[in-house]
Amino acid sequence: MRAVVTGGAGFIGSTIVDALVADGTEVLVVDDMSHGFPANLEAAIGGGGARLVELDIRDGERLTREVTAFAPDLVFHLAAQIDVRTSMVQPARDASVNIVGSLNVFTAAAAAGVRRVVNTSTGGAMYGVAEVVPTPETEPPAPISGYGMSKNTAERYARWFGEHHGLDVATLRYGNVYGPRQDPRGDAGVIAIFCGAVLDGRRPTIFGDGTQTRDYVFVGDIAAANLAVARAENLTHDVFNVGTGQEVSLLELVAAIAEAAGVDPADFVPVHEPARDGELLRSCLDVSRARADFGLAPPIELTEGLRRTLDWVRALPPVTA
């Protein structure tokens, strides 16, 4: 079995690469290394199960050459511009990666005759201000950010490729993913940033009043869902939410991180800043479809996931000037 993983040097992508290699799959990682880290791939490449091609998915001609030459059975598409704030102030940049880049990936996959593309999308940013929370896949998309709009467009193109080019694309809409390899010092999610703050003895910063909610899903559960979708036969749907179905506020998250780190909550009181444009007040996913169709194991509990993430952050080398 052979698989291409775009964005495979990132924290989610590299976790999927490791899972594929452990399953005996030969992997080609495609990453422009703008947010990926070579260290994330040391085990996979060092063991001979994967190799890296440094490539921007916006370079469609080269991407098609590399993918068709590798002749994969599967493509896992994770390369993306993921920052909501960037999408609000640089929508053209966001669209060039998430729409044009995705078109190039689908084109390359179709040219290579792959069995399936597992496409990464977003849950919260896709549904916008949803009337139903936890939100099922049947809720119509209503993105309020450029990021959500570009991901919605990529999903529509995925369906179009299926209808007109016979490309089998299954899309996974993630909750807020966290876990080891999400570097708190880089372009990271809130859990990684908060874990870095608590271990450094700093107070966390919350944009807004802290009552906004998210569905926080551990990266290992995301990898398991990707492999389950890739293996499945005769899919009855083309879009699946992947999360926990549990709504957690930022204030609850701060308290949970303090507890997991063994810190007095009084020493980890958040600093509040004005809310940011394009961010939702509530987001939580109904994950019953994926659990029913793929028999996914129960998700890692937040407390356990936070402990694993804190252990990884503690092991990071110190920043040198």
N, C-alpha and C positions, 0 to 999 in steps of 0.2 A: 504494500500500500504506500502511496506517495501523496503528500499534501503540501500545498503552499499556504503559508500564514503571512498575510500582509500586516504590518505593524507588529511583527513577531518579536521585536526586541523590547517592546513596552512591557509594563507589569502584567497586564492581562494576557497579551499575546504570548509572552515568554512562558507563562504558566500553562497555556494551552500547548505550546511547543513541547514542554517537558512531558505533559500527559501523553501527547502523541508519540514521542520517542519511547517512552516507557511501554507503550502499547505495540512497539515494533514498527512504527510508521517512519518512513524516510521523509524528512521535512526540508523544504526550501523556505527560508525566511526572507521576506522582502520588507525592507525598512529603510527610510531615509536618514535614520539616526538623529533626527531633530529632537526627539523626546525619548528615544530608546537608549539602553545602556548595554555595552558589550558584556558586562558582568552577568547580565540576566541570561545570557546564552552560553556561558562558559561550560556548563555541564553538558548541554545538548550538543554543542559543536565539538567540545573536547572528546566526547564519547563516540563521535563519528555519526551520530544520528541526524544531524542537521548541518546545514551550511547557510551562510548569510550572503545575500546580494544587497548592496547598499544602493537603493533605488527609490526615487520619488514616484508614487503611483500616478502623478500627473503626466509622466513621460510614457504615454500610451504605447508607442511603437516599441520601445525597449522592454516595457513590461510584457507585452505580448510575446516578444522573442524569448524572453527568459522563461515565461510560464509554459509556452508550447514546447520549448526544448526540454524542460524538466518532465513534461507529460504527467501531471498529477491526476489522481483520482478525485481529490477533494481540494477546495479552496476555502480557507477561513479568512474572511475579510474584516480586519480590525483597524487598519490604518485610517486615521481620521484627524480632523481638527475638532477637539472636544471641548474647548473653552467657551462657555456661554458668553462671557464678557467680550472675548475676541469677536464672536459672531455678531455682537450688537454694534461694534464700532468698525469692524472690517468684514462686512458681509460678503464682499467679493472673494476675499481670501478664504473664508469659510466655505463658500460654494465651490471654489475651484478645487479644493481637496475633497469635500464630502459628496459633491455631485459629479464633477468631471472625473475626479479620481475613481469614484465608484463605477462610473460608466466604463472607464478603462479596465478596471478589474473584471467586470462582467464580460466585456468584450474579449479579454484575454482568456477567461475561463471557457467561454463559448468556443473560441478558436481551438482550445486544447481538448475539447470534448469531455470535460470533467463530469463526474457522476452527480455532484452536488456542490453548490456554494452555500456556506453558512455565513450569512451576512449579519454584521453587528449594527444594532440600532439602539435607540434610547426609549425608555419607558416614560419617565416623567416629562421630559421635554416634548415628547410626541403628543401626549394627551392634553397638555396645557391645563387650564382650569377645568378639570373634569367634574361632571355632575355626580359621578359614581366613584367613591373611594372605599376600598381598593378598586382600581380601575381594570376592567377586562379588555381584551383585545377588540371586542365589538364596539367599544366606545370610539366615536369618530375622532380622527386626529384634529387637534386644534392648537398647534404650537404657537407660543408667544415670543420665542427667540429665533434669531437667525439659525442657530444650531438645530433647533427642532424642525425648522422649515427645510433645511438642507437634508436632514436625515429622512424626513417624510418624502422628499423628492427622490432620494436614492431608493427608498422602498418601492416607490411607484415605478421607477425604472427597472428594479429587480423583477417586478411582476410583468412588466412589458417585455423584458428579455425572455421570460418564461413563455409568454403568449406568442411571441413572434420569432424566437430563436431556439425554443425548446430547452432553455437553460433552467435547471432545477435549482431554485434559490429558496432557502428557508431563512427567515429573518428572526433574530432574537432581540427583543427589546429589553435591555438591562435596567435594573434599578441602579442605585448608587453603589458602585463596586469599590471594595476596599480590600486591603490585605498586604502581605509581604511583597516587596519590590515597588510599592507605590511610595516614591521618595518624598519625604516631607519637605525637602529643601528645593524641590523642583515644582513643576506644574502639576500639583497633586490635588487629590480630593480632600474633603474636610477632615476625614478621620485620620489620614496620614499627617496632615498639618497639626491637628489637635494632639496627636500622639507625640510629635516632635516637640510641641510646646510643653506638654506636661513633663516630659523627661528633661527638658532644659530649664524647668522651673519658671516658665513664662505663663502668663494668663492667655487663654484663647480669645480670639476676636470673632464676634458674631455680627453679621450684617443683618440688621433688623432686630426684632424683639426676642428671637429665639424660639418662638412657637411654631415656626415653619417645620414641616415634617418631610421625611424621606424614607425610602425603603432601602436599607443598607444590606447588601448581599456580599458574602465572602467570595474572594476570587477563585477559590477552589471549587465552589459550587457553580460558578460561571464556566470553568473548564469542563466540569462534568456534564453540564447541559450541552455544551458545544459538541462533545464527543457523542453524547446520546442522540442528538439530532443528526449528526453525520452518519451514524450507524443505522438509523431507522429506515424501514422500508415503507413505501406507500403512505407518505404523509397525508393526513386529512386536512391539514391547515398549512398556511405558508408563513404565519406570524405567530410568535410565542413570547409571552412575558417571562422574564427570568428574574426572580427576586425572592423575597421571603413572605410577602403578604402582611408584613408587620410595619405599622406606621410609628416612627420614632422622631420626636422633636429634637431640635438642636440642644435645648436645655437638658433634655433627658440624656442625650448623647454625651454632653460634657460631664454629667454626673457619673455615667457609666464608665467613661475613660478614667476619671479620677479614681473610681473604685478599683478598676482593673490594674491601675498603676500603683495602688496602695498609697494614694495621696489624699490628704484631708481636703474635702470639697471646698472648705473655706479658703484654701490656698489656690483654688483653680476656678475662681469666679470669672465669668467672661467679661470682656470689654465689648460694649455695643457700639457699632458704627451704623450709619444710615443704610437701609436696604438697597440692594443693587437692582438695576433695571433688567428685566427679562427673567428674573428668578421667581419660582412658584412658591405659594404659601403652603400647599399640601401636595404630596405625591406619594402614592403607595400602589403597588401592582397586585392585581388578582392573578395568581399563578396557578390556578386550578387546571387550566388547559395543558400546560407543559407537564405537570405532575401526572395527570391522567394519561396523556399520550405516551410519555416516556418512562413512567415509573421512577421518577427522580427521588433520591433519598431526601429525608428532611434536611433543610438547610442548617449550616453551622449556626449555633446560637450566637447572638451578638457578643455576649460576655467572653465566650471562647475565642471568637474571631478577633476581638480586641486584644486579648492576651497574646495571641500568635503575632499580631501586627506589632504590638509593643516590643515583643522579644526581637523581632527583626530590626526595628528601629534602633533598639539598644545596641545591636551588633554593628551598626553602620560605623565606618571609620570617621574620625573627627574631621571637620572641615579645616583645611590649611589655607593660610593667607597666600 
